[in-house]
């Protein structure tokens, strides 16, 4: 599955790409592997209202996305500008036995500001 135990930080596109691959357990763009792991993560997270709402907001921010299919929301959130924040939420969620805490809500609010801009 997705490796939420990694600390994610990056300062450039090369670092971003490296850590992106690491959380999905690959060294290169393995579209099938990444898509499968991302979908499993999406299925787990969308059970929580705060994550599901975040995916909807992310979809609403881009007219190219189908709002009925909120998986596009998580795809958008793996972009350079929001990946580190999304990962922080995922890491906190799974480290706290799948409990939503205030830090997750605050970080999600930060993500929403970015995707709505």
DACOR-V90535 format. One record per backbone hydrogen bond with DSSP energy under -1.0 kcal/mol. CO is the residue of the C=O (numbers start at 1). NH is the residue of the N-H. If there is no record, write none. Layout:
BEGIN
CO;NH, CO;NH
END
This chain:
BEGIN
2;4, 12;16, 13;17, 14;18, 15;19, 16;20, 17;21, 18;22, 19;23, 21;26, 22;25, 23;3, 28;30, 30;34, 31;35, 32;36, 33;37, 34;38, 35;39, 36;40, 37;41, 38;42, 39;43, 40;44, 41;45, 42;46, 45;48, 48;52, 49;53, 50;54, 51;55, 52;56, 53;57, 54;58, 55;59, 56;60, 57;61, 59;62, 62;65, 66;69, 69;72, 70;73, 71;75, 72;76, 73;77, 75;78, 76;79, 79;82, 79;83, 82;86, 83;87, 84;88, 85;89, 86;90, 87;91, 88;92, 89;93, 90;94, 91;95, 92;96, 93;98, 94;97, 101;105, 102;106, 103;107, 104;108, 105;109, 106;110, 107;111, 108;112, 109;113, 110;114, 111;115, 112;116
END
